[in-house]
């Protein structure tokens, strides 16, 4: 019954998001880009990782992580309004313009790292149902990811990656529909009897802070609104980014709350694909349900970030690095990261890269606020505080232990 209800809910939500009247509005289109990025892979891995590290305090830890992300989003929203207007009239040698280009360069590297992150997770989920010697699984995963990166790079060089990206965007409604189905499945399991399972003890310590900061990548993605200026006005991007963070926060908190009866099992799972074990505990068929969502989510995100990385490298270099060479550099970096990190390390490395980008955005916001008089003293203090948190995340964000 649980599987049937989950499938029906997933189908109805997917149809509504694909064919509903609001789905064709600019407001929804501008919302769905950051929303799809925020609730992609992070939704699938954060539950087991937080349960393993924080026990019954997983919901509180998730709330703290979302609060940090929302604060960083507030800085990006300030920059959409004020930085873009400032840069429109600033000269090439203006220090703010230089810092903005450095920030874009950091984002290009962060996107290249995140390609490795997304595809590494894709391989982990794909190999989870397959019986393979534990010693060979990391090698098999790295080979799969390397092949995918090479294929994506070749598609980019041939100009076909954009077509794949358009196809991937079509999976957004399906992905959100699957998430809705998973939430309903967890809620039904709670009602049927999952709430009788013993909860793990609360685990809180200063040693947990680096691990929590190392999960920033799982709630990242809202910054995509900053670079949609060619398609949507600033006021719309500010409003829809805020909506995307509200919606994604509600989904994350609901997911962790509904996962509460299964936290003991979640804490005992191995690897980053532990959510498959949880869903198969509820109903075996739900494992396939999650697997489809995971593969679609990681592939679409990897394609989007690969295009973003190559494009930014080309732009930051003022076209001295050609687009083909930019894609080769981004793909080469992603392959190196794949072979030098395990799945937990690549999650933390991606988080640290984006934390550095957000810290630089805070610096930009503070400088322009002082130069132009925009914002309040409280906002400037907020930029400093958020920037310090992001710098700490970039410096000490640690991988979860498997």
C-alpha positions in Angstrom: 0.0 0.0 0.0 2.8 2.4 0.9 4.5 2.0 -2.5 1.2 2.5 -4.3 0.4 5.7 -2.5 3.9 7.0 -2.9 3.7 6.3 -6.7 0.3 8.0 -7.0 1.6 11.1 -5.1 4.8 11.3 -7.2 2.8 11.0 -10.4 0.2 13.7 -9.4 3.0 16.1 -8.2 5.0 15.6 -11.4 2.0 16.2 -13.6 1.0 19.3 -11.6 4.5 20.8 -11.8 4.8 19.9 -15.5 1.4 20.9 -16.9 0.0 23.2 -14.2 -0.7 26.8 -15.3 1.7 28.2 -12.7 4.4 25.9 -14.1 4.6 28.1 -17.2 5.0 31.4 -15.3 8.3 33.2 -15.0 7.9 33.2 -11.2 8.0 29.4 -11.1 10.7 29.0 -13.7 12.9 31.4 -11.7 12.1 29.5 -8.5 12.7 26.0 -9.8 16.3 26.6 -10.9 17.7 27.2 -7.4 15.1 24.9 -5.9 16.2 22.0 -8.0 19.9 22.6 -7.1 19.2 22.9 -3.3 17.1 19.7 -2.9 19.1 17.5 -5.2 21.7 15.1 -3.9 21.7 16.7 -0.4 18.2 15.5 0.2 19.3 11.9 -0.3 22.4 11.9 1.8 21.9 14.3 4.7 19.5 12.1 6.8 21.8 9.1 7.4 24.9 11.3 7.7 23.3 13.6 10.3 21.8 10.6 12.2 25.2 9.0 12.3 26.9 12.1 13.7 24.1 13.7 15.9 21.7 10.9 16.7 18.3 12.2 17.8 19.6 15.8 17.5 19.7 15.4 13.7 16.7 17.7 13.2 18.3 20.5 15.2 21.5 20.1 13.3 19.6 20.3 10.0 17.9 23.5 11.2 21.3 25.1 12.0 22.7 24.1 8.6 19.6 25.6 6.8 19.9 28.8 8.9 23.5 29.2 7.8 22.5 28.6 4.2 19.6 31.1 4.5 22.0 33.8 5.9 24.3 33.2 2.9 21.4 33.5 0.6 20.5 36.8 2.1 24.0 38.1 1.2 23.5 36.8 -2.4 20.2 38.6 -2.5 21.8 41.8 -1.4 24.4 41.4 -4.1 21.8 40.8 -6.8 20.4 44.2 -6.1 23.5 46.2 -5.3 26.6 44.5 -6.7 25.1 44.0 -10.2 24.1 47.7 -10.3 27.6 48.8 -9.1 29.4 46.6 -11.6 27.3 47.9 -14.5 29.1 51.3 -14.1 32.4 50.2 -12.6 35.5 50.3 -14.7 37.6 47.2 -15.5 40.3 48.1 -13.0 37.9 48.9 -10.2 38.9 46.8 -7.1 35.3 45.6 -6.7 35.3 44.5 -10.4 38.6 42.6 -9.8 37.2 40.9 -6.6 34.0 40.0 -8.5 36.1 38.2 -11.1 38.1 36.4 -8.4 34.8 35.4 -6.9 33.7 34.0 -10.3 36.9 32.1 -10.6 36.4 30.5 -7.2 32.8 29.6 -8.3 34.2 28.0 -11.5 36.5 25.8 -9.4 33.6 25.0 -6.9 31.5 23.9 -9.9 34.3 21.7 -11.2 34.6 20.1 -7.7 30.9 19.7 -7.5 30.8 17.8 -10.8 33.1 15.2 -9.1 30.8 15.3 -6.0 27.5 14.7 -8.0 28.9 11.9 -10.2 30.7 10.3 -7.2 27.3 10.1 -5.5 25.7 8.8 -8.7 28.2 6.0 -8.9 27.7 5.2 -5.2 23.9 4.9 -5.6 24.2 3.0 -8.8 26.5 0.4 -7.3 24.6 0.0 -4.0 22.2 -2.7 -5.3 25.0 -4.6 -7.1 26.9 -7.4 -5.4 30.6 -6.4 -5.7 33.6 -7.1 -3.5 34.0 -4.1 -1.0 37.6 -3.7 -2.0 36.7 -3.3 -5.7 33.7 -0.9 -5.2 35.8 2.4 -4.9 37.7 1.4 -8.0 34.5 0.6 -9.9 32.9 3.9 -8.8 36.0 5.9 -9.9 36.0 4.3 -13.3 32.3 4.9 -13.8 32.7 8.6 -12.8 35.8 9.1 -15.0 34.0 7.6 -18.0 31.0 9.9 -17.4 33.2 13.0 -17.1 35.1 12.1 -20.3 31.7 11.7 -22.1 30.4 15.0 -20.7 33.6 16.8 -21.8 33.3 15.3 -25.3 29.7 16.4 -25.5 30.7 19.9 -24.4 33.4 20.1 -27.0 30.9 19.0 -29.7 28.3 21.5 -28.5 25.8 18.8 -27.5 26.0 19.2 -23.7 23.5 22.1 -23.8 21.0 19.7 -25.4 21.6 17.2 -22.5 21.1 20.1 -20.1 17.7 20.9 -21.6 16.7 17.3 -21.3 18.0 17.2 -17.7 15.9 20.3 -16.8 12.9 18.2 -17.8 13.6 15.9 -15.0 13.1 18.6 -12.3 9.4 18.0 -12.0 10.0 14.2 -11.8 12.6 14.7 -9.1 10.3 16.9 -6.9 7.5 14.4 -7.5 9.7 11.5 -6.3 10.7 13.5 -3.2 7.0 14.1 -2.5 6.3 10.4 -2.8 9.2 9.6 -0.4 7.9 12.0 2.2 4.4 10.5 2.0 6.0 7.0 2.3 7.8 8.0 5.5 4.7 9.6 6.9 2.6 6.4 6.3 5.4 4.3 7.9 5.3 6.6 10.9 1.5 6.1 11.2 1.6 2.4 10.6 4.2 1.7 13.4 7.6 3.2 12.7 7.3 5.5 15.7 7.7 2.6 18.1 11.4 2.1 17.1 14.0 3.2 19.7 15.8 6.4 18.9 19.5 6.8 19.1 20.9 9.0 21.8 21.6 12.6 21.2 25.2 13.3 20.3 26.5 16.8 20.5 30.1 18.0 20.7 32.4 20.6 19.3 34.0 17.9 17.1 30.6 17.6 15.3 30.8 21.3 14.1 33.4 20.7 11.3 31.3 17.8 10.0 28.2 19.9 10.0 30.0 22.7 8.1 31.3 20.0 5.8 27.7 19.3 4.7 27.1 22.9 3.4 27.0 21.5 -0.1 23.8 19.6 0.7 21.8 22.8 1.0 23.7 24.9 -1.6 22.4 25.9 -5.0 20.5 29.1 -4.3 23.5 31.2 -5.7 22.3 30.1 -9.2 19.8 33.0 -9.0 22.7 35.4 -9.0 23.6 34.4 -12.5 20.2 34.4 -14.1 20.3 38.1 -14.9 20.0 37.4 -18.6 16.6 35.8 -18.1 14.9 37.5 -15.1 15.0 40.9 -13.5 16.7 41.4 -10.1 13.4 41.8 -8.1 12.1 38.5 -9.4 15.3 36.7 -8.7 15.5 38.0 -5.2 11.9 37.0 -4.5 12.1 33.5 -6.1 15.4 32.7 -4.4 13.8 33.4 -1.1 10.9 31.2 -2.0 13.2 28.4 -3.2 15.0 28.5 0.2 11.7 28.5 2.1 10.4 25.5 0.2 13.6 23.5 0.3 14.0 24.2 4.1 10.4 22.9 4.7 11.2 19.8 2.7 14.5 19.1 4.5 13.0 19.6 7.9 9.9 17.5 7.1 12.2 14.7 5.8 14.4 14.6 8.9 11.4 14.8 11.2 9.7 12.0 9.3 12.9 10.0 9.4 13.0 10.2 13.2 11.6 6.7 13.8 14.3 5.3 11.6 17.3 7.3 12.9 18.8 4.2 14.7 18.8 2.3 11.4 20.0 5.4 9.5 22.9 5.9 11.9 23.9 2.2 11.2 23.9 2.5 7.4 27.2 2.5 5.6 28.3 4.9 2.8 26.6 8.0 1.4 23.8 5.9 -0.2 22.4 4.7 3.2 18.9 6.2 2.4 18.4 3.2 0.1 18.6 0.9 3.1 16.0 3.0 5.0 13.5 3.0 2.1 14.0 -0.8 1.5 13.2 -1.3 5.2 9.9 0.5 4.7 9.1 -1.3 1.4 11.6 -3.1 -0.9 10.2 -1.4 -4.0 11.0 2.0 -2.6 14.7 1.3 -3.1 14.2 1.4 -6.8 12.1 4.6 -6.4 15.0 6.3 -4.6 17.5 5.0 -7.1 15.7 6.6 -10.1 15.5 9.9 -8.3 19.2 9.8 -7.3 20.5 9.0 -10.7 18.3 11.7 -12.4 19.2 14.2 -9.7 23.0 13.7 -9.8 23.3 13.5 -13.6 21.3 16.7 -14.2 23.2 18.6 -11.5 26.6 17.4 -12.9 25.7 18.5 -16.4 24.5 22.0 -15.2 27.7 22.5 -13.1 30.0 21.3 -15.8 28.5 23.9 -18.2 28.7 26.5 -15.4 32.3 25.8 -14.7 33.5 25.8 -18.3 31.6 29.0 -19.0 32.9 30.9 -16.0 36.5 29.9 -16.7 36.1 31.2 -20.2 34.5 34.4 -18.9 36.9 35.1 -16.1 39.9 34.7 -18.4 38.4 37.3 -20.7 38.2 34.7 -23.4 42.0 34.0 -23.3 41.1 30.4 -22.2 38.8 29.2 -25.0 35.5 27.4 -24.2 36.9 24.0 -25.3 40.0 24.4 -23.2 37.9 25.6 -20.3 35.8 22.4 -20.4 39.0 20.3 -20.6 40.5 22.0 -17.6 37.2 21.6 -15.6 36.9 18.0 -16.6 40.6 17.3 -15.8 40.2 18.8 -12.3 37.1 16.8 -11.6 38.8 13.6 -12.6 41.8 14.4 -10.3 39.4 15.0 -7.4 37.5 11.8 -8.1 40.7 9.7 -7.8 42.1 11.5 -4.8 39.0 11.5 -2.6 36.5 9.1 -1.2 32.7 9.9 -1.2 32.8 11.5 2.2 35.8 13.6 1.4 34.4 14.9 -1.8 31.3 16.1 0.0 33.4 18.1 2.4 35.7 19.4 -0.3 32.7 20.6 -2.3 31.3 22.3 0.8 34.6 24.1 1.5 34.8 25.4 -2.1 31.3 26.9 -2.0 31.9 28.2 1.5 34.9 30.2 0.2 32.7 31.5 -2.6 30.1 32.7 -0.1 32.8 34.3 2.1 34.0 36.3 -0.9 30.4 37.3 -1.7 30.2 38.7 1.9 33.4 40.7 1.3 31.9 42.1 -1.9 28.6 43.0 -0.1 30.5 44.8 2.7 32.7 46.8 0.4 29.8 47.9 -1.9 27.6 48.7 1.1 30.2 51.0 2.6 31.1 52.6 -0.8 27.5 53.3 -1.9 25.8 53.7 1.5 23.5 50.8 0.7 22.3 48.7 3.6 22.3 49.3 7.3 24.9 48.9 10.0 23.1 45.7 11.2 23.4 44.3 7.6 27.1 45.1 7.5 27.7 43.4 10.8 25.7 40.5 9.4 28.0 40.4 6.3 31.0 40.1 8.6 29.5 37.4 10.8 28.3 35.3 7.9 31.6 35.8 6.1 33.5 34.5 9.2 31.2 31.5 9.5 31.8 30.7 5.8 35.6 31.1 6.2 35.5 28.7 9.1 33.5 26.3 7.0 36.1 26.7 4.2 39.0 26.0 6.6 37.7 23.2 8.8 34.7 21.6 7.0 35.3 17.9 7.6 34.0 14.7 6.0 31.5 12.5 7.7 32.9 9.2 8.9 31.7 6.2 7.1 
